[in-house]
Amino acid sequence: MAEVTISRIADLLGEEAEYLLEHKCTTIPKEMLHLPGPDFVDRVWKDSDRNPRVLRAMQTLFNTGRLAGTGYLSILPVDQGIEHSGGASFAPNPIYFDPENIVKLAIEGGCNAVATTFGVLGAVARKYAHKIPFILKLNHNELLSYPNTYDQVLFARVKDAWNMGCVGVGATIYWGSPESRRQLQEISEAFSYAHELGMVTILWCYLRNKAFKVDGVNHETAADLTGQANHLGVTLEADIIKQKLPTHNGGYKALNTNGSYGKFHERMYTELTTDHPIDLTRYQVANCYMGRCGLINSGGASKGKDDLREAVRTAVINKRAGGMGLISGRKAFQRPMKEGVELLHAIQDVYLNPEVTVA
């Protein structure tokens, strides 16, 4: 696949090209952000409480793959075999029932790292741990218990990640759920131990509660609520935050119609954000300590023929908002490997393209 030039990016974006590529952010100015760059570890993390081994692990992430030396990240995450069931996830492309192919896709796709399950990494650790950074996802929501419930439960120990040569660990907290405070305590302890052992920490800061759906609108992707989830995540000392791209704003307001919920300030809606997707994502970045902790947005589900456009669109929004990259799985592995590699490269080309600037 040819390099995704600015004209090709514009072609993929179609009617949204000017809307996304020429947007000027007038809410939170980019000068207030700690933006990704080749010197990110020295400029942002050197004076923190992260020990030298964590800093080395961070730099290893930043120095791997096609985005090496840019300060941006492209990570392949594959935990759907547990989260969505192996059959539902891998039926479109059964080669990925074999965990080696997951790691091969990350390497061929030029990713900075592969983030996946204990079983997947453990099956191939001796062959690949020195060839691409491993990130062990510690907890999962499994959908075999009947009836289905939604709770993140630990599947592995931090020491397991260290023993197999991982540079980092990842975990999910379902903020807003009845189980979130237990998850918070578990992951706080896990991340503390991971830092002690010298590993980077990545937190999937997802919202999960049926009550967040009001009048047909799902506020689990509202900028104000996801922004606060990010803020809680960095307070746990997550080094990198994974978050869904915001689709709208006003979650706090919607949830306050039938009683008191949370706290908000009107400036969150009138001055710190607009309804533009780059401005909404900029608010997510601001809640990651103004970019000190990198924001990587998720690529979302595979929808077929529009996957390339959607992946490039998400990358443009994340980069122009001041984010650190993309973590895209199903769009890549639910298709032939060659096409998956091409999609990952298209995402990375957005971050490599100097004409796609921070808004």
C-alpha positions in Angstrom: 0.0 0.0 0.0 1.3 3.4 -0.9 2.1 5.9 1.9 -1.0 7.8 3.0 -0.2 11.3 1.8 -2.2 14.4 2.9 -4.2 14.2 -0.3 -5.0 10.6 0.3 -6.0 11.3 3.8 -8.3 14.1 2.5 -9.7 11.6 0.0 -10.4 9.1 2.7 -12.1 11.7 4.9 -14.3 12.8 2.1 -16.7 15.6 3.1 -15.1 15.8 6.5 -11.6 16.6 5.1 -11.7 20.4 5.6 -13.7 20.1 8.8 -11.1 17.9 10.4 -7.8 18.9 8.7 -8.2 22.7 8.9 -10.0 23.0 12.3 -8.5 25.5 14.7 -8.9 24.8 18.3 -10.0 27.9 20.3 -10.9 26.1 23.6 -7.8 24.8 25.3 -4.8 26.0 23.3 -2.1 23.6 22.2 0.5 25.7 24.0 -0.9 24.5 27.3 -0.3 20.8 26.4 2.6 18.5 26.9 2.7 17.2 23.3 4.2 14.0 22.1 7.7 14.2 20.6 11.1 12.4 20.4 12.1 13.9 23.8 8.9 13.0 25.6 10.5 10.9 28.3 13.2 13.4 29.1 10.8 16.4 28.8 7.8 15.1 30.7 8.7 12.0 32.8 12.4 12.4 33.8 11.6 14.4 37.0 8.6 12.2 38.1 8.6 9.4 40.7 8.9 6.8 37.9 12.1 4.8 38.5 14.9 4.4 35.9 13.6 1.0 34.8 10.1 2.5 34.1 11.7 5.3 32.1 13.7 2.7 30.1 10.5 0.7 29.4 8.8 3.9 28.2 11.7 4.7 25.9 11.6 1.1 24.5 7.9 1.6 23.6 8.7 4.9 21.9 11.7 3.5 20.0 9.9 0.5 18.4 8.1 0.1 15.1 7.4 2.5 12.3 6.7 5.4 14.7 10.0 5.0 16.5 11.5 8.3 17.5 8.3 10.3 17.0 6.7 10.2 20.5 3.6 8.6 19.0 2.3 5.1 19.7 0.5 2.5 17.5 -0.4 -0.6 19.6 -2.2 -3.8 18.6 -4.6 -4.9 21.3 -6.2 -8.3 21.2 -8.1 -9.3 24.3 -11.4 -9.9 22.5 -11.0 -13.7 22.7 -12.0 -13.2 26.4 -14.0 -10.0 26.2 -16.2 -10.9 23.2 -15.5 -14.7 23.0 -12.9 -16.4 20.8 -15.5 -17.5 18.2 -17.2 -14.1 17.8 -13.8 -12.4 17.5 -11.8 -14.8 15.4 -14.4 -16.5 13.1 -13.9 -13.7 10.5 -10.2 -14.8 10.3 -9.5 -18.1 12.2 -5.7 -17.8 11.9 -5.8 -15.6 15.0 -6.9 -18.5 17.1 -3.2 -19.2 17.0 -1.6 -16.6 19.3 1.6 -16.5 17.2 -0.2 -14.8 14.4 -1.4 -12.0 16.8 2.3 -11.2 17.5 3.2 -11.6 13.9 0.6 -9.0 12.9 1.9 -6.5 15.4 5.5 -7.0 14.1 4.5 -6.9 10.4 2.2 -4.0 11.1 5.1 -1.9 12.5 3.4 -1.5 15.9 5.2 -0.1 19.0 3.8 -3.0 21.1 1.3 -5.8 21.2 -1.2 -5.8 24.2 -2.9 -9.0 24.8 -3.7 -11.8 27.3 -1.6 -13.9 29.6 -2.2 -17.0 27.6 -1.4 -15.4 24.2 1.9 -13.9 25.4 2.9 -16.9 27.5 2.5 -19.2 24.5 5.2 -17.4 22.5 7.2 -15.4 25.0 10.6 -17.0 24.5 10.3 -16.5 20.7 9.1 -12.9 20.6 9.5 -11.0 23.9 12.8 -9.6 22.7 11.5 -8.7 19.2 8.5 -6.5 20.1 7.4 -5.0 23.4 4.9 -7.0 25.2 2.0 -5.5 27.3 0.1 -8.0 29.4 -3.6 -7.2 29.9 -4.2 -8.2 33.5 -8.0 -8.2 33.8 -10.9 -9.0 31.6 -14.7 -9.3 31.4 -15.6 -12.8 30.3 -18.9 -13.6 28.7 -19.3 -17.3 29.5 -20.9 -17.0 33.0 -24.7 -17.2 32.8 -26.3 -14.8 32.8 -23.7 -12.5 31.3 -22.4 -9.9 33.8 -20.0 -7.0 33.2 -17.1 -7.0 35.6 -13.3 -6.8 35.1 -11.6 -9.7 37.0 -7.9 -10.3 37.3 -6.6 -13.2 35.1 -2.9 -12.7 35.7 -0.4 -11.3 38.2 2.0 -8.4 37.7 4.9 -10.8 38.4 3.8 -13.0 35.5 4.2 -10.0 33.2 7.7 -9.3 34.5 8.7 -13.0 34.3 7.8 -13.2 30.6 9.7 -10.0 29.7 6.9 -7.5 29.3 7.7 -3.8 29.2 4.2 -2.9 30.5 0.9 -4.0 31.9 -2.6 -2.9 31.0 -5.9 -3.1 32.8 -9.5 -1.9 32.5 -11.7 -0.1 35.1 -15.4 0.2 34.3 -15.8 3.6 35.9 -19.4 4.3 37.0 -20.2 0.6 37.6 -21.1 -0.8 41.0 -17.8 -2.8 40.8 -15.6 0.1 39.9 -14.3 0.9 43.4 -13.1 -2.7 43.9 -11.5 -2.6 40.5 -9.9 0.7 41.4 -8.3 -0.8 44.5 -7.1 -3.9 42.7 -5.5 -1.9 39.8 -4.0 0.7 42.1 -2.1 -2.1 43.8 -1.2 -3.8 40.5 0.1 -0.6 38.9 2.2 0.3 42.0 3.9 -3.2 41.8 4.3 -2.9 38.1 6.2 0.4 38.6 8.3 -1.1 41.3 9.3 -3.8 38.8 10.0 -1.3 36.1 7.0 -1.6 33.8 4.8 0.9 32.1 1.1 1.1 33.1 -1.8 1.5 30.6 -5.4 2.0 31.8 -8.5 1.3 29.7 -10.7 4.0 31.2 -14.1 2.8 30.1 -17.5 3.8 31.4 -20.1 1.1 32.1 -23.5 1.6 33.6 -27.0 1.1 32.1 -28.1 4.4 33.8 -25.7 6.3 31.6 -28.2 5.7 28.7 -30.7 8.6 28.9 -33.5 9.2 26.4 -31.8 7.0 23.8 -28.4 8.6 24.1 -25.5 6.6 25.5 -23.4 9.0 27.6 -20.6 6.4 28.1 -18.8 8.2 25.4 -19.6 11.8 26.5 -16.6 14.0 26.7 -17.2 15.3 30.2 -17.7 11.8 31.7 -14.8 10.1 29.7 -12.6 13.1 30.6 -13.3 12.5 34.3 -12.6 8.8 33.8 -9.3 9.8 32.3 -8.6 12.1 35.3 -9.2 9.2 37.7 -7.0 7.0 35.7 -4.0 9.3 35.8 -4.5 9.8 39.5 -3.9 6.0 39.8 -0.5 6.7 38.1 -1.4 5.2 34.8 1.3 6.3 32.4 -0.9 6.0 29.3 -4.7 6.3 29.1 -6.8 4.3 26.6 -10.2 5.9 25.9 -12.9 5.7 23.3 -13.3 8.6 21.0 -15.9 11.0 22.5 -19.1 11.3 20.4 -20.8 14.2 22.2 -20.9 16.1 25.5 -23.2 16.8 28.4 -23.3 13.5 30.3 -23.3 15.2 33.7 -26.2 17.4 32.7 -28.2 14.5 31.3 -27.7 12.4 34.4 -28.7 15.3 36.7 -32.3 15.5 35.4 -33.7 13.0 37.9 -31.4 13.7 40.9 -28.0 14.9 41.9 -25.0 13.2 40.1 -21.4 14.3 40.2 -20.2 17.8 39.8 -19.7 20.0 36.8 -19.0 23.6 35.8 -20.7 25.4 33.0 -17.4 26.4 31.5 -16.9 22.7 30.6 -19.5 23.2 28.0 -19.3 26.8 27.0 -15.5 27.5 26.9 -13.4 24.3 27.3 -15.2 22.3 24.6 -17.3 22.7 21.5 -19.2 20.0 19.6 -16.3 19.5 17.2 -14.7 16.0 17.6 -11.2 17.5 17.9 -12.2 19.9 20.7 -14.1 17.1 22.5 -11.0 14.9 22.3 -8.8 17.9 23.4 -10.9 17.9 26.6 -9.9 14.2 27.1 -6.3 15.1 26.6 -6.6 18.0 29.1 -7.9 15.5 31.7 -4.7 13.4 31.2 -2.7 16.1 33.1 -2.7 18.2 30.0 -1.0 15.4 28.0 1.6 14.4 30.5 0.0 11.0 30.4 -0.5 10.1 26.8 -4.0 9.6 25.4 -4.4 6.8 23.0 -7.9 6.4 21.5 -9.4 3.0 20.6 -10.0 2.1 17.0 -13.4 0.6 17.6 -15.2 -2.3 16.0 -14.7 -3.6 12.5 -17.5 -2.4 10.2 -16.1 -3.7 6.9 -15.6 -1.5 3.9 -15.4 1.8 5.9 -12.7 0.5 8.3 -9.8 2.3 6.6 -11.6 5.6 6.5 -12.8 5.3 10.2 -9.3 4.3 11.3 -7.6 7.3 9.6 -10.4 9.6 10.8 -9.8 8.5 14.4 -6.0 9.0 14.0 -6.5 12.5 12.6 -8.8 13.5 15.4 -6.5 12.0 18.1 -3.3 13.6 16.7 -4.8 17.0 16.1 -6.3 17.0 19.6 -2.9 16.4 21.1 -3.2 12.7 21.7 -0.4 10.1 21.6 -1.7 7.6 19.2 -4.1 4.8 18.4 -4.8 1.3 19.8 -6.6 -0.6 17.1 -7.4 -4.3 17.1 -10.6 -5.6 15.5 -10.2 -3.4 12.4 -6.8 -5.1 11.8 -7.2 -8.7 12.8 -10.7 -9.4 11.5 -9.4 -9.3 7.9 -6.6 -11.0 6.0 -3.2 -10.3 7.5 -2.0 -8.3 4.5 -5.0 -6.0 4.7 -4.6 -5.7 8.5 -1.0 -4.6 8.0 -2.0 -2.1 5.4 -4.6 -0.6 7.8 -2.1 -0.3 10.7 0.3 1.4 8.3 -2.4 3.8 7.2 -3.0 4.8 10.9 0.8 5.2 11.5 1.2 7.3 8.3 -1.2 10.0 9.9 1.3 10.4 12.8 4.3 10.3 10.4 2.8 13.0 8.2 4.0 16.5 9.2 1.1 18.2 7.4 -1.4 16.7 10.0 -0.6 19.1 12.8 -1.9 19.7 16.3 -4.9 22.0 16.1 
